[in-house]
Structure formats: C-alpha cells, structure tokens
Amino acid sequence: MDKFKDLTIAFSSRNIRDYLILAIESFLYFYPELKDNIVVFDDDFRDGTKEWLHKNNIKTITWSDHTKKI
C-alpha cells in the first residue's frame, strides 16, 4: 500500500502490556500490511513490553522517568 508509506501508527504504553498487545494485534488483524508503520512510545517498565515489542519487530521509542521523588 504505497498510499500509506508516510503514515505512522503510534501507541503509547505505561504499564499496560496486555492492553497494548491486544491493541496492536487487533490493529494488525485488519491492517497487517501496515506493521512497519507502527511505533510504540514505551515507558521502559520491566513488565515484558519491551521484550514482546522486540520479538515482534515493532519499533519503539523509550523514555525513562529520571526525576527524584521527595
């Protein structure tokens, strides 16, 4: 689908691994040809999200909260 080559499908994740997987798998059920257009903004939480995204070749942008809580 060349008409979608510049399209980006963005998901944001903050400790919602199971919901994120469901959302991505549901999207890909209808639009499998757009898998390379997906990017996930991930909070780098240790819930297995990063590993699942890597295993499924989903692009990620990761950030970490480095603020000190008092």
PQR file of N, CA, C, O and H, with PARSE charges and radii, in Angstrom:
ATOM      1  N   MET A   1       0.828  -1.185   0.000 -0.4000 1.5000
ATOM      2  CA  MET A   1       0.000   0.000   0.000 -0.0000 2.0000
ATOM      3  C   MET A   1       0.870   1.246   0.000  0.5500 1.7000
ATOM      4  O   MET A   1       1.208   1.778   1.058 -0.5500 1.4000
ATOM      5  N   ASP A   2       1.221   1.695  -1.157 -0.4000 1.5000
ATOM      6  CA  ASP A   2       2.084   2.872  -1.271 -0.0000 2.0000
ATOM      7  C   ASP A   2       1.438   4.140  -0.744  0.5500 1.7000
ATOM      8  O   ASP A   2       2.139   5.057  -0.317 -0.5500 1.4000
ATOM      9  H   ASP A   2       0.947   1.263  -2.016  0.4000 1.0000
ATOM     10  N   LYS A   3       0.105   4.206  -0.768 -0.4000 1.5000
ATOM     11  CA  LYS A   3      -0.537   5.432  -0.295 -0.0000 2.0000
ATOM     12  C   LYS A   3      -0.372   5.625   1.210  0.5500 1.7000
ATOM     13  O   LYS A   3      -0.607   6.723   1.713 -0.5500 1.4000
ATOM     14  H   LYS A   3      -0.464   3.461  -1.115  0.4000 1.0000
ATOM     15  N   PHE A   4       0.026   4.585   1.936 -0.4000 1.5000
ATOM     16  CA  PHE A   4       0.224   4.684   3.381 -0.0000 2.0000
ATOM     17  C   PHE A   4       1.692   4.695   3.789  0.5500 1.7000
ATOM     18  O   PHE A   4       1.994   4.555   4.974 -0.5500 1.4000
ATOM     19  H   PHE A   4       0.217   3.693   1.527  0.4000 1.0000
ATOM     20  N   LYS A   5       2.611   4.857   2.843 -0.4000 1.5000
ATOM     21  CA  LYS A   5       4.035   4.755   3.173 -0.0000 2.0000
ATOM     22  C   LYS A   5       4.500   5.816   4.166  0.5500 1.7000
ATOM     23  O   LYS A   5       5.450   5.578   4.912 -0.5500 1.4000
ATOM     24  H   LYS A   5       2.366   4.970   1.880  0.4000 1.0000
ATOM     25  N   ASP A   6       3.852   6.984   4.191 -0.4000 1.5000
ATOM     26  CA  ASP A   6       4.239   8.047   5.112 -0.0000 2.0000
ATOM     27  C   ASP A   6       3.389   8.079   6.383  0.5500 1.7000
ATOM     28  O   ASP A   6       3.523   8.997   7.192 -0.5500 1.4000
ATOM     29  H   ASP A   6       3.081   7.177   3.584  0.4000 1.0000
ATOM     30  N   LEU A   7       2.528   7.099   6.563 -0.4000 1.5000
ATOM     31  CA  LEU A   7       1.640   7.039   7.717 -0.0000 2.0000
ATOM     32  C   LEU A   7       2.351   6.391   8.895  0.5500 1.7000
ATOM     33  O   LEU A   7       3.044   5.387   8.727 -0.5500 1.4000
ATOM     34  H   LEU A   7       2.419   6.353   5.906  0.4000 1.0000
ATOM     35  N   THR A   8       2.185   6.957  10.083 -0.4000 1.5000
ATOM     36  CA  THR A   8       2.713   6.368  11.307 -0.0000 2.0000
ATOM     37  C   THR A   8       1.558   6.078  12.249  0.5500 1.7000
ATOM     38  O   THR A   8       0.728   6.948  12.512 -0.5500 1.4000
ATOM     39  H   THR A   8       1.622   7.773  10.219  0.4000 1.0000
ATOM     40  N   ILE A   9       1.507   4.874  12.747 -0.4000 1.5000
ATOM     41  CA  ILE A   9       0.510   4.486  13.729 -0.0000 2.0000
ATOM     42  C   ILE A   9       1.226   4.438  15.068  0.5500 1.7000
ATOM     43  O   ILE A   9       2.115   3.609  15.266 -0.5500 1.4000
ATOM     44  H   ILE A   9       2.182   4.167  12.533  0.4000 1.0000
ATOM     45  N   ALA A  10       0.851   5.313  15.988 -0.4000 1.5000
ATOM     46  CA  ALA A  10       1.554   5.439  17.260 -0.0000 2.0000
ATOM     47  C   ALA A  10       0.706   4.905  18.405  0.5500 1.7000
ATOM     48  O   ALA A  10      -0.491   5.177  18.499 -0.5500 1.4000
ATOM     49  H   ALA A  10       0.128   5.986  15.828  0.4000 1.0000
ATOM     50  N   PHE A  11       1.352   4.145  19.265 -0.4000 1.5000
ATOM     51  CA  PHE A  11       0.745   3.658  20.502 -0.0000 2.0000
ATOM     52  C   PHE A  11       1.606   4.169  21.650  0.5500 1.7000
ATOM     53  O   PHE A  11       2.818   4.327  21.506 -0.5500 1.4000
ATOM     54  H   PHE A  11       2.324   3.923  19.189  0.4000 1.0000
ATOM     55  N   SER A  12       0.979   4.421  22.777 -0.4000 1.5000
ATOM     56  CA  SER A  12       1.712   4.840  23.964 -0.0000 2.0000
ATOM     57  C   SER A  12       1.489   3.810  25.057  0.5500 1.7000
ATOM     58  O   SER A  12       0.376   3.320  25.244 -0.5500 1.4000
ATOM     59  H   SER A  12      -0.006   4.293  22.894  0.4000 1.0000
ATOM     60  N   SER A  13       2.547   3.488  25.771 -0.4000 1.5000
ATOM     61  CA  SER A  13       2.459   2.435  26.777 -0.0000 2.0000
ATOM     62  C   SER A  13       2.989   2.919  28.109  0.5500 1.7000
ATOM     63  O   SER A  13       4.085   3.472  28.197 -0.5500 1.4000
ATOM     64  H   SER A  13       3.451   3.886  25.618  0.4000 1.0000
ATOM     65  N   ARG A  14       2.204   2.704  29.134 -0.4000 1.5000
ATOM     66  CA  ARG A  14       2.675   2.966  30.502 -0.0000 2.0000
ATOM     67  C   ARG A  14       2.112   1.869  31.396  0.5500 1.7000
ATOM     68  O   ARG A  14       1.035   2.009  31.975 -0.5500 1.4000
ATOM     69  H   ARG A  14       1.313   2.254  29.062  0.4000 1.0000
ATOM     70  N   ASN A  15       2.852   0.792  31.496 -0.4000 1.5000
ATOM     71  CA  ASN A  15       2.492  -0.338  32.351 -0.0000 2.0000
ATOM     72  C   ASN A  15       1.149  -0.961  31.964  0.5500 1.7000
ATOM     73  O   ASN A  15       0.368  -1.352  32.832 -0.5500 1.4000
ATOM     74  H   ASN A  15       3.727   0.678  31.026  0.4000 1.0000
ATOM     75  N   ILE A  16       0.886  -1.052  30.659 -0.4000 1.5000
ATOM     76  CA  ILE A  16      -0.369  -1.649  30.186 -0.0000 2.0000
ATOM     77  C   ILE A  16      -0.068  -2.723  29.139  0.5500 1.7000
ATOM     78  O   ILE A  16      -0.728  -2.781  28.101 -0.5500 1.4000
ATOM     79  H   ILE A  16       1.520  -0.734  29.954  0.4000 1.0000
ATOM     80  N   ARG A  17       0.898  -3.548  29.400 -0.4000 1.5000
ATOM     81  CA  ARG A  17       1.392  -4.535  28.438 -0.0000 2.0000
ATOM     82  C   ARG A  17       0.279  -5.324  27.760  0.5500 1.7000
ATOM     83  O   ARG A  17       0.231  -5.379  26.531 -0.5500 1.4000
ATOM     84  H   ARG A  17       1.435  -3.501  30.243  0.4000 1.0000
ATOM     85  N   ASP A  18      -0.606  -5.927  28.524 -0.4000 1.5000
ATOM     86  CA  ASP A  18      -1.641  -6.783  27.938 -0.0000 2.0000
ATOM     87  C   ASP A  18      -2.587  -6.003  27.028  0.5500 1.7000
ATOM     88  O   ASP A  18      -2.981  -6.498  25.972 -0.5500 1.4000
ATOM     89  H   ASP A  18      -0.567  -5.882  29.522  0.4000 1.0000
ATOM     90  N   TYR A  19      -2.953  -4.784  27.433 -0.4000 1.5000
ATOM     91  CA  TYR A  19      -3.833  -3.952  26.602 -0.0000 2.0000
ATOM     92  C   TYR A  19      -3.118  -3.498  25.335  0.5500 1.7000
ATOM     93  O   TYR A  19      -3.716  -3.435  24.261 -0.5500 1.4000
ATOM     94  H   TYR A  19      -2.632  -4.382  28.291  0.4000 1.0000
ATOM     95  N   LEU A  20      -1.843  -3.185  25.471 -0.4000 1.5000
ATOM     96  CA  LEU A  20      -1.063  -2.771  24.307 -0.0000 2.0000
ATOM     97  C   LEU A  20      -0.962  -3.904  23.290  0.5500 1.7000
ATOM     98  O   LEU A  20      -1.149  -3.684  22.093 -0.5500 1.4000
ATOM     99  H   LEU A  20      -1.357  -3.236  26.344  0.4000 1.0000
ATOM    100  N   ILE A  21      -0.671  -5.099  23.758 -0.4000 1.5000
ATOM    101  CA  ILE A  21      -0.579  -6.259  22.865 -0.0000 2.0000
ATOM    102  C   ILE A  21      -1.919  -6.486  22.165  0.5500 1.7000
ATOM    103  O   ILE A  21      -1.962  -6.725  20.959 -0.5500 1.4000
ATOM    104  H   ILE A  21      -0.519  -5.278  24.730  0.4000 1.0000
ATOM    105  N   LEU A  22      -3.005  -6.412  22.923 -0.4000 1.5000
ATOM    106  CA  LEU A  22      -4.334  -6.586  22.340 -0.0000 2.0000
ATOM    107  C   LEU A  22      -4.610  -5.525  21.276  0.5500 1.7000
ATOM    108  O   LEU A  22      -5.140  -5.839  20.210 -0.5500 1.4000
ATOM    109  H   LEU A  22      -2.970  -6.218  23.903  0.4000 1.0000
ATOM    110  N   ALA A  23      -4.258  -4.286  21.558 -0.4000 1.5000
ATOM    111  CA  ALA A  23      -4.489  -3.196  20.605 -0.0000 2.0000
ATOM    112  C   ALA A  23      -3.681  -3.399  19.324  0.5500 1.7000
ATOM    113  O   ALA A  23      -4.210  -3.242  18.224 -0.5500 1.4000
ATOM    114  H   ALA A  23      -3.827  -4.031  22.424  0.4000 1.0000
ATOM    115  N   ILE A  24      -2.412  -3.744  19.465 -0.4000 1.5000
ATOM    116  CA  ILE A  24      -1.562  -3.936  18.286 -0.0000 2.0000
ATOM    117  C   ILE A  24      -2.023  -5.149  17.487  0.5500 1.7000
ATOM    118  O   ILE A  24      -2.125  -5.081  16.262 -0.5500 1.4000
ATOM    119  H   ILE A  24      -1.983  -3.871  20.359  0.4000 1.0000
ATOM    120  N   GLU A  25      -2.302  -6.252  18.167 -0.4000 1.5000
ATOM    121  CA  GLU A  25      -2.754  -7.449  17.449 -0.0000 2.0000
ATOM    122  C   GLU A  25      -4.098  -7.204  16.759  0.5500 1.7000
ATOM    123  O   GLU A  25      -4.317  -7.689  15.650 -0.5500 1.4000
ATOM    124  H   GLU A  25      -2.219  -6.307  19.162  0.4000 1.0000
ATOM    125  N   SER A  26      -4.988  -6.464  17.397 -0.4000 1.5000
ATOM    126  CA  SER A  26      -6.282  -6.142  16.776 -0.0000 2.0000
ATOM    127  C   SER A  26      -6.087  -5.271  15.542  0.5500 1.7000
ATOM    128  O   SER A  26      -6.714  -5.502  14.508 -0.5500 1.4000
ATOM    129  H   SER A  26      -4.810  -6.070  18.299  0.4000 1.0000
ATOM    130  N   PHE A  27      -5.226  -4.281  15.647 -0.4000 1.5000
ATOM    131  CA  PHE A  27      -4.938  -3.418  14.502 -0.0000 2.0000
ATOM    132  C   PHE A  27      -4.356  -4.239  13.353  0.5500 1.7000
ATOM    133  O   PHE A  27      -4.772  -4.088  12.204 -0.5500 1.4000
ATOM    134  H   PHE A  27      -4.716  -4.092  16.487  0.4000 1.0000
ATOM    135  N   LEU A  28      -3.401  -5.101  13.663 -0.4000 1.5000
ATOM    136  CA  LEU A  28      -2.742  -5.893  12.622 -0.0000 2.0000
ATOM    137  C   LEU A  28      -3.659  -6.957  12.023  0.5500 1.7000
ATOM    138  O   LEU A  28      -3.413  -7.422  10.910 -0.5500 1.4000
ATOM    139  H   LEU A  28      -3.063  -5.224  14.596  0.4000 1.0000
ATOM    140  N   TYR A  29      -4.690  -7.341  12.730 -0.4000 1.5000
ATOM    141  CA  TYR A  29      -5.660  -8.283  12.176 -0.0000 2.0000
ATOM    142  C   TYR A  29      -6.323  -7.676  10.938  0.5500 1.7000
ATOM    143  O   TYR A  29      -6.556  -8.363   9.943 -0.5500 1.4000
ATOM    144  H   TYR A  29      -4.889  -6.963  13.634  0.4000 1.0000
ATOM    145  N   PHE A  30      -6.623  -6.380  11.018 -0.4000 1.5000
ATOM    146  CA  PHE A  30      -7.288  -5.695   9.909 -0.0000 2.0000
ATOM    147  C   PHE A  30      -6.304  -5.077   8.916  0.5500 1.7000
ATOM    148  O   PHE A  30      -6.616  -4.961   7.730 -0.5500 1.4000
ATOM    149  H   PHE A  30      -6.434  -5.822  11.826  0.4000 1.0000
ATOM    150  N   TYR A  31      -5.126  -4.680   9.385 -0.4000 1.5000
ATOM    151  CA  TYR A  31      -4.150  -3.997   8.534 -0.0000 2.0000
ATOM    152  C   TYR A  31      -2.748  -4.600   8.687  0.5500 1.7000
ATOM    153  O   TYR A  31      -1.829  -3.895   9.105 -0.5500 1.4000
ATOM    154  H   TYR A  31      -4.873  -4.774  10.348  0.4000 1.0000
ATOM    155  N   PRO A  32      -2.562  -5.863   8.367 -0.5600 1.5000
ATOM    156  CA  PRO A  32      -1.243  -6.485   8.558  0.2800 2.0000
ATOM    157  C   PRO A  32      -0.149  -5.838   7.710  0.5500 1.7000
ATOM    158  O   PRO A  32       1.025  -5.877   8.077 -0.5500 1.4000
ATOM    159  N   GLU A  33      -0.522  -5.257   6.603 -0.4000 1.5000
ATOM    160  CA  GLU A  33       0.460  -4.626   5.717 -0.0000 2.0000
ATOM    161  C   GLU A  33       1.029  -3.326   6.295  0.5500 1.7000
ATOM    162  O   GLU A  33       1.984  -2.775   5.747 -0.5500 1.4000
ATOM    163  H   GLU A  33      -1.476  -5.226   6.305  0.4000 1.0000
ATOM    164  N   LEU A  34       0.453  -2.833   7.397 -0.4000 1.5000
ATOM    165  CA  LEU A  34       0.933  -1.589   7.999 -0.0000 2.0000
ATOM    166  C   LEU A  34       1.819  -1.827   9.227  0.5500 1.7000
ATOM    167  O   LEU A  34       2.084  -0.893   9.984 -0.5500 1.4000
ATOM    168  H   LEU A  34      -0.323  -3.281   7.842  0.4000 1.0000
ATOM    169  N   LYS A  35       2.274  -3.057   9.428 -0.4000 1.5000
ATOM    170  CA  LYS A  35       3.095  -3.377  10.603 -0.0000 2.0000
ATOM    171  C   LYS A  35       4.346  -2.501  10.688  0.5500 1.7000
ATOM    172  O   LYS A  35       4.732  -2.077  11.777 -0.5500 1.4000
ATOM    173  H   LYS A  35       2.059  -3.815   8.812  0.4000 1.0000
ATOM    174  N   ASP A  36       4.973  -2.232   9.560 -0.4000 1.5000
ATOM    175  CA  ASP A  36       6.194  -1.421   9.574 -0.0000 2.0000
ATOM    176  C   ASP A  36       5.929   0.048   9.888  0.5500 1.7000
ATOM    177  O   ASP A  36       6.868   0.815  10.101 -0.5500 1.4000
ATOM    178  H   ASP A  36       4.659  -2.576   8.675  0.4000 1.0000
ATOM    179  N   ASN A  37       4.664   0.443   9.917 -0.4000 1.5000
ATOM    180  CA  ASN A  37       4.307   1.827  10.203 -0.0000 2.0000
ATOM    181  C   ASN A  37       4.031   2.066  11.684  0.5500 1.7000
ATOM    182  O   ASN A  37       3.784   3.200  12.093 -0.5500 1.4000
ATOM    183  H   ASN A  37       3.901  -0.180   9.743  0.4000 1.0000
ATOM    184  N   ILE A  38       4.071   1.009  12.487 -0.4000 1.5000
ATOM    185  CA  ILE A  38       3.754   1.123  13.914 -0.0000 2.0000
ATOM    186  C   ILE A  38       4.989   1.542  14.699  0.5500 1.7000
ATOM    187  O   ILE A  38       6.094   1.050  14.466 -0.5500 1.4000
ATOM    188  H   ILE A  38       4.271   0.088  12.155  0.4000 1.0000
ATOM    189  N   VAL A  39       4.776   2.465  15.638 -0.4000 1.5000
ATOM    190  CA  VAL A  39       5.805   2.835  16.606 -0.0000 2.0000
ATOM    191  C   VAL A  39       5.131   2.926  17.968  0.5500 1.7000
ATOM    192  O   VAL A  39       4.015   3.433  18.087 -0.5500 1.4000
ATOM    193  H   VAL A  39       3.879   2.864  15.828  0.4000 1.0000
ATOM    194  N   VAL A  40       5.815   2.432  18.991 -0.4000 1.5000
ATOM    195  CA  VAL A  40       5.274   2.451  20.348 -0.0000 2.0000
ATOM    196  C   VAL A  40       6.161   3.333  21.219  0.5500 1.7000
ATOM    197  O   VAL A  40       7.380   3.165  21.246 -0.5500 1.4000
ATOM    198  H   VAL A  40       6.721   2.020  18.894  0.4000 1.0000
ATOM    199  N   PHE A  41       5.542   4.273  21.930 -0.4000 1.5000
ATOM    200  CA  PHE A  41       6.226   5.067  22.937 -0.0000 2.0000
ATOM    201  C   PHE A  41       6.119   4.285  24.238  0.5500 1.7000
ATOM    202  O   PHE A  41       5.042   4.187  24.827 -0.5500 1.4000
ATOM    203  H   PHE A  41       4.551   4.409  21.908  0.4000 1.0000
ATOM    204  N   ASP A  42       7.237   3.733  24.681 -0.4000 1.5000
ATOM    205  CA  ASP A  42       7.253   2.815  25.822 -0.0000 2.0000
ATOM    206  C   ASP A  42       7.947   3.461  27.009  0.5500 1.7000
ATOM    207  O   ASP A  42       8.947   4.159  26.843 -0.5500 1.4000
ATOM    208  H   ASP A  42       8.112   3.813  24.203  0.4000 1.0000
ATOM    209  N   ASP A  43       7.414   3.227  28.224 -0.4000 1.5000
ATOM    210  CA  ASP A  43       7.981   3.841  29.427 -0.0000 2.0000
ATOM    211  C   ASP A  43       9.138   3.052  30.028  0.5500 1.7000
ATOM    212  O   ASP A  43       9.645   3.414  31.090 -0.5500 1.4000
ATOM    213  H   ASP A  43       6.602   2.660  28.359  0.4000 1.0000
ATOM    214  N   ASP A  44       9.564   1.979  29.360 -0.4000 1.5000
ATOM    215  CA  ASP A  44      10.710   1.182  29.796 -0.0000 2.0000
ATOM    216  C   ASP A  44      10.465   0.484  31.133  0.5500 1.7000
ATOM    217  O   ASP A  44      11.411   0.188  31.863 -0.5500 1.4000
ATOM    218  H   ASP A  44       9.153   1.685  28.497  0.4000 1.0000
ATOM    219  N   PHE A  45       9.199   0.222  31.453 -0.4000 1.5000
ATOM    220  CA  PHE A  45       8.860  -0.512  32.661 -0.0000 2.0000
ATOM    221  C   PHE A  45       9.192  -1.982  32.460  0.5500 1.7000
ATOM    222  O   PHE A  45       9.097  -2.487  31.342 -0.5500 1.4000
ATOM    223  H   PHE A  45       8.430   0.463  30.861  0.4000 1.0000
ATOM    224  N   ARG A  46       9.574  -2.664  33.505 -0.4000 1.5000
ATOM    225  CA  ARG A  46      10.002  -4.068  33.406 -0.0000 2.0000
ATOM    226  C   ARG A  46       8.819  -5.028  33.497  0.5500 1.7000
ATOM    227  O   ARG A  46       8.776  -5.888  34.376 -0.5500 1.4000
ATOM    228  H   ARG A  46       9.651  -2.254  34.414  0.4000 1.0000
ATOM    229  N   ASP A  47       7.860  -4.875  32.582 -0.4000 1.5000
ATOM    230  CA  ASP A  47       6.696  -5.758  32.587 -0.0000 2.0000
ATOM    231  C   ASP A  47       6.682  -6.687  31.380  0.5500 1.7000
ATOM    232  O   ASP A  47       5.695  -7.386  31.151 -0.5500 1.4000
ATOM    233  H   ASP A  47       7.896  -4.176  31.868  0.4000 1.0000
ATOM    234  N   GLY A  48       7.769  -6.704  30.602 -0.4000 1.5000
ATOM    235  CA  GLY A  48       7.851  -7.576  29.441 -0.0000 2.0000
ATOM    236  C   GLY A  48       7.418  -6.931  28.143  0.5500 1.7000
ATOM    237  O   GLY A  48       7.484  -7.557  27.085 -0.5500 1.4000
ATOM    238  H   GLY A  48       8.571  -6.136  30.787  0.4000 1.0000
ATOM    239  N   THR A  49       6.971  -5.673  28.213 -0.4000 1.5000
ATOM    240  CA  THR A  49       6.517  -4.980  26.997 -0.0000 2.0000
ATOM    241  C   THR A  49       7.655  -4.857  25.991  0.5500 1.7000
ATOM    242  O   THR A  49       7.490  -5.187  24.816 -0.5500 1.4000
ATOM    243  H   THR A  49       6.917  -5.165  29.072  0.4000 1.0000
ATOM    244  N   LYS A  50       8.796  -4.385  26.449 -0.4000 1.5000
ATOM    245  CA  LYS A  50       9.935  -4.176  25.546 -0.0000 2.0000
ATOM    246  C   LYS A  50      10.337  -5.469  24.848  0.5500 1.7000
ATOM    247  O   LYS A  50      10.631  -5.470  23.652 -0.5500 1.4000
ATOM    248  H   LYS A  50       8.929  -4.117  27.403  0.4000 1.0000
ATOM    249  N   GLU A  51      10.349  -6.568  25.594 -0.4000 1.5000
ATOM    250  CA  GLU A  51      10.722  -7.856  25.015 -0.0000 2.0000
ATOM    251  C   GLU A  51       9.712  -8.307  23.953  0.5500 1.7000
ATOM    252  O   GLU A  51      10.095  -8.801  22.893 -0.5500 1.4000
ATOM    253  H   GLU A  51      10.110  -6.567  26.565  0.4000 1.0000
ATOM    254  N   TRP A  52       8.423  -8.132  24.247 -0.4000 1.5000
ATOM    255  CA  TRP A  52       7.386  -8.519  23.285 -0.0000 2.0000
ATOM    256  C   TRP A  52       7.487  -7.683  22.009  0.5500 1.7000
ATOM    257  O   TRP A  52       7.385  -8.212  20.902 -0.5500 1.4000
ATOM    258  H   TRP A  52       8.112  -7.730  25.109  0.4000 1.0000
ATOM    259  N   LEU A  53       7.687  -6.377  22.171 -0.4000 1.5000
ATOM    260  CA  LEU A  53       7.812  -5.498  21.006 -0.0000 2.0000
ATOM    261  C   LEU A  53       9.030  -5.887  20.171  0.5500 1.7000
ATOM    262  O   LEU A  53       8.951  -5.940  18.944 -0.5500 1.4000
ATOM    263  H   LEU A  53       7.769  -5.947  23.070  0.4000 1.0000
ATOM    264  N   HIS A  54      10.144  -6.155  20.825 -0.4000 1.5000
ATOM    265  CA  HIS A  54      11.363  -6.543  20.119 -0.0000 2.0000
ATOM    266  C   HIS A  54      11.159  -7.869  19.376  0.5500 1.7000
ATOM    267  O   HIS A  54      11.541  -8.005  18.214 -0.5500 1.4000
ATOM    268  H   HIS A  54      10.208  -6.112  21.822  0.4000 1.0000
ATOM    269  N   LYS A  55      10.552  -8.845  20.064 -0.4000 1.5000
ATOM    270  CA  LYS A  55      10.303 -10.160  19.465 -0.0000 2.0000
ATOM    271  C   LYS A  55       9.400 -10.058  18.232  0.5500 1.7000
ATOM    272  O   LYS A  55       9.528 -10.848  17.297 -0.5500 1.4000
ATOM    273  H   LYS A  55      10.241  -8.735  21.009  0.4000 1.0000
ATOM    274  N   ASN A  56       8.492  -9.085  18.235 -0.4000 1.5000
ATOM    275  CA  ASN A  56       7.548  -8.923  17.134 -0.0000 2.0000
ATOM    276  C   ASN A  56       7.965  -7.834  16.141  0.5500 1.7000
ATOM    277  O   ASN A  56       7.179  -7.427  15.286 -0.5500 1.4000
ATOM    278  H   ASN A  56       8.388  -8.442  18.994  0.4000 1.0000
ATOM    279  N   ASN A  57       9.204  -7.372  16.266 -0.4000 1.5000
ATOM    280  CA  ASN A  57       9.765  -6.379  15.342 -0.0000 2.0000
ATOM    281  C   ASN A  57       8.920  -5.114  15.235  0.5500 1.7000
ATOM    282  O   ASN A  57       8.675  -4.609  14.139 -0.5500 1.4000
ATOM    283  H   ASN A  57       9.842  -7.703  16.961  0.4000 1.0000
ATOM    284  N   ILE A  58       8.476  -4.611  16.389 -0.4000 1.5000
ATOM    285  CA  ILE A  58       7.726  -3.367  16.459 -0.0000 2.0000
ATOM    286  C   ILE A  58       8.702  -2.277  16.908  0.5500 1.7000
ATOM    287  O   ILE A  58       9.409  -2.439  17.902 -0.5500 1.4000
ATOM    288  H   ILE A  58       8.674  -5.022  17.278  0.4000 1.0000
ATOM    289  N   LYS A  59       8.734  -1.179  16.176 -0.4000 1.5000
ATOM    290  CA  LYS A  59       9.633  -0.075  16.519 -0.0000 2.0000
ATOM    291  C   LYS A  59       9.186   0.590  17.824  0.5500 1.7000
ATOM    292  O   LYS A  59       7.993   0.715  18.103 -0.5500 1.4000
ATOM    293  H   LYS A  59       8.160  -1.047  15.368  0.4000 1.0000
ATOM    294  N   THR A  60      10.171   1.010  18.607 -0.4000 1.5000
ATOM    295  CA  THR A  60       9.868   1.674  19.883 -0.0000 2.0000
ATOM    296  C   THR A  60      10.668   2.949  20.055  0.5500 1.7000
ATOM    297  O   THR A  60      11.755   3.119  19.502 -0.5500 1.4000
ATOM    298  H   THR A  60      11.140   0.909  18.380  0.4000 1.0000
ATOM    299  N   ILE A  61      10.092   3.827  20.835 -0.4000 1.5000
ATOM    300  CA  ILE A  61      10.790   4.987  21.376 -0.0000 2.0000
ATOM    301  C   ILE A  61      10.602   4.864  22.876  0.5500 1.7000
ATOM    302  O   ILE A  61       9.472   4.767  23.356 -0.5500 1.4000
ATOM    303  H   ILE A  61       9.209   3.689  21.284  0.4000 1.0000
ATOM    304  N   THR A  62      11.697   4.865  23.620 -0.4000 1.5000
ATOM    305  CA  THR A  62      11.632   4.621  25.056 -0.0000 2.0000
ATOM    306  C   THR A  62      12.084   5.847  25.815  0.5500 1.7000
ATOM    307  O   THR A  62      13.033   6.527  25.424 -0.5500 1.4000
ATOM    308  H   THR A  62      12.615   4.943  23.231  0.4000 1.0000
ATOM    309  N   TRP A  63      11.400   6.116  26.896 -0.4000 1.5000
ATOM    310  CA  TRP A  63      11.825   7.166  27.797 -0.0000 2.0000
ATOM    311  C   TRP A  63      11.785   6.613  29.209  0.5500 1.7000
ATOM    312  O   TRP A  63      11.056   5.663  29.496 -0.5500 1.4000
ATOM    313  H   TRP A  63      10.629   5.564  27.214  0.4000 1.0000
ATOM    314  N   SER A  64      12.562   7.205  30.073 -0.4000 1.5000
ATOM    315  CA  SER A  64      12.574   6.815  31.482 -0.0000 2.0000
ATOM    316  C   SER A  64      12.368   8.054  32.314  0.5500 1.7000
ATOM    317  O   SER A  64      12.791   9.147  31.937 -0.5500 1.4000
ATOM    318  H   SER A  64      13.154   7.976  29.839  0.4000 1.0000
ATOM    319  N   ASP A  65      11.722   7.884  33.438 -0.4000 1.5000
ATOM    320  CA  ASP A  65      11.497   8.991  34.361 -0.0000 2.0000
ATOM    321  C   ASP A  65      12.688   9.062  35.306  0.5500 1.7000
ATOM    322  O   ASP A  65      12.859   8.205  36.173 -0.5500 1.4000
ATOM    323  H   ASP A  65      11.378   6.996  33.744  0.4000 1.0000
ATOM    324  N   HIS A  66      13.500  10.082  35.131 -0.4000 1.5000
ATOM    325  CA  HIS A  66      14.690  10.234  35.960 -0.0000 2.0000
ATOM    326  C   HIS A  66      14.502  11.282  37.051  0.5500 1.7000
ATOM    327  O   HIS A  66      15.473  11.744  37.651 -0.5500 1.4000
ATOM    328  H   HIS A  66      13.361  10.779  34.427  0.4000 1.0000
ATOM    329  N   THR A  67      13.259  11.651  37.303 -0.4000 1.5000
ATOM    330  CA  THR A  67      13.024  12.661  38.332 -0.0000 2.0000
ATOM    331  C   THR A  67      13.107  12.012  39.707  0.5500 1.7000
ATOM    332  O   THR A  67      12.757  10.845  39.881 -0.5500 1.4000
ATOM    333  H   THR A  67      12.470  11.275  36.816  0.4000 1.0000
ATOM    334  N   LYS A  68      13.563  12.764  40.649 -0.4000 1.5000
ATOM    335  CA  LYS A  68      13.697  12.281  42.018 -0.0000 2.0000
ATOM    336  C   LYS A  68      12.452  12.660  42.797  0.5500 1.7000
ATOM    337  O   LYS A  68      12.072  13.830  42.837 -0.5500 1.4000
ATOM    338  H   LYS A  68      13.848  13.712  40.508  0.4000 1.0000
ATOM    339  N   LYS A  69      11.813  11.672  43.417 -0.4000 1.5000
ATOM    340  CA  LYS A  69      10.614  11.937  44.211 -0.0000 2.0000
ATOM    341  C   LYS A  69      11.006  12.143  45.653  0.5500 1.7000
ATOM    342  O   LYS A  69      11.759  11.361  46.233 -0.5500 1.4000
ATOM    343  H   LYS A  69      12.122  10.721  43.384  0.4000 1.0000
ATOM    344  N   ILE A  70      10.480  13.214  46.220 -0.4000 1.5000
ATOM    345  CA  ILE A  70      10.806  13.556  47.617 -0.0000 2.0000
ATOM    346  C   ILE A  70       9.591  13.333  48.479  0.5500 1.7000
ATOM    347  O   ILE A  70       9.642  13.558  49.689 -0.5500 1.4000
ATOM    348  H   ILE A  70       9.869  13.850  45.749  0.4000 1.0000
TER
END
